[in-house]
Amino acid sequence: MTIKIDFKSHLENLKNQDQEVYNAVMGEIQRQENTLELIPSENVVTSAVMETQGSVLTNKYSEGYPGKRYYGGNQFIDKTETLAIDRAKKLFRAEHANVQPLSGAVMNIATYFGVLETGDTILGMDLGHGGHLTHGHPITHMAKVFNFVGYKTETDKDGIIDYDKLRAQAIECKPKLLLAGFSAYTKTLDWKKFKEIADEVGAMTMADVSHIGGLIAANVLENPLDHGFDFMTTTTHKTLRGPRGGLILCKEKYAKAIDKSVFPGLQGGPLEHVIAAKAVAFKEADSEEFVTYQKQVLKNAQGLAKGLMENGVTLVTNGTENHMCLLDLRPQDLKGKIVEEVLDEVGICTNKNAIPDDTASPLNPNGLRIGVPVITTRGLNETDCEVIGKLIADVINNIEDETTHKNVSEVVSEICKKYPLYTNE
Ligand SMILES: Cc1ncc(COP(=O)(O)O)c(C=O)c1O
């Protein structure tokens, strides 16, 4: 998919009024065009999503919900928000949807506060094993309010979750909420087992599928709601390929509590231009084209993993079952920071990341996280991804060799030219 931008007229008003911001935006267009973007939490939205987000809807105040607003003049906003809600429910087979969360962090916080009391226990994936900051990192405000307990992955068994151990932990800590979901984990989760364990200990179930929301929407990965989960949260801007924001899906019996928690509990006026863009993205996701895209995402991640592993790079979990790969750089005696920097120089944008039980600083961890949503949107196939895996391996295996860097950089440029991202036509 290429995104149409008429560069002659693009941002003309901005250009005339504010050259500095204009130059920065144009610079970012060039960066995206000339870079292989492998940050697994990013994507590129369609022109329709971008247009909607840049529309006059940004001018409107609409505190409240469709039909129950604290401001007048919301007849059109009610339409777009209702479309977003209905489309989200259909897409994910959910009983209720709240489309207002401003971000992924906010959607999780709103869910916790909506159904839990201060001091309640949340059992979620350990941060050092792939969980997200909002799943209980001590640095967050939530960690002062709720009692977060972390479960780990089995590093000596390809990173699987030992569900017997998880069950024992749940019996011991008696969580009110069992939370499944991750930011850096490459295996599929067994939603059915999570639900069984939660039922046994009387916990509610929540899946934070932010990373794999698009794969679930396209039914290429299983949907936790089909297994009876109470809550499912997802960011809308990752694999789901919508505008930046959050989405909460839940059973009808929690609908009121969740809506109240988002507004007025946590947020003020919703970003209705973003909500309308979410509606557009949900419609796009409910299509054959999107299913084809997500199938290609899975194939491309396999290609990337193959190219890396066949060229001596170690992957946590020995491969991937989703859209991302987590590289363990210890065998090459390297750290994430330097690899991220050198790859950046050759035009490959990646994300240093901790590996399970990492003893190094989070600012310079032992791993690197990469993924394929952006390059798949751009049209690359699994063979291209295998080549990219090899290029990354070449850099890792020759981190100080400038000739290698130059060669890799040339191939990256060729690939970017072959698959243009933004075009005039
Ligand atoms: C699993 C998970 N949950 C929540 C979030 C938070 O999303 P946001 O950055 O929009 O606050 C992320 C973002 O990376 C995530 O990976």
The ligand as an ORCA input file, in Angstrom:
! r2SCAN-3c Opt
* xyz 0 1
  C       0.695     -4.076     25.726
  C       0.634     -2.585     25.738
  N      -0.285     -1.975     26.489
  C      -0.362     -0.630     26.551
  C       0.477      0.167     25.834
  C       0.408      1.661     25.998
  O       0.033      2.327     24.851
  P       0.304      3.904     24.694
  O       1.722      4.056     24.300
  O      -0.668      4.322     23.629
  O      -0.009      4.551     26.004
  C       1.460     -0.418     25.009
  C       2.366      0.439     24.221
  O       3.399      0.122     23.810
  C       1.531     -1.834     24.969
  O       2.475     -2.455     24.238
*
